[in-house]
């Protein structure tokens, strides 16, 4: 499967799980977050398809996949990230601090 198609299918799956996907400019990598109770995945606009697929796959890997239909190739890609630690930011304090989670 071409990477652009994988990105499209990952985005569709995240939208079905209630996420918004935003492509922004800036000096950041990206990832999933919650802003005012709205779940989203933020991606750097400069990312190529491979980087976009990785960040989307990592975000989707934190969701229950049992209820979601994914093509076998997409499911296999997402499952690569299931047990890998993810860096998240806690933006509720005055200063953001990196917190590693599983």
LINSUL-V147262 format. One record per pair of residues at least 24 apart in sequence whose C-alpha atoms are under 6 Angstrom apart, sorted by sequence separation. I is the first residue (numbers start at 0). J is the second residue. If there is no record, write none. Layout:
i:j
I:J
I:J
This chain:
i:j
31:58
3:48
6:52
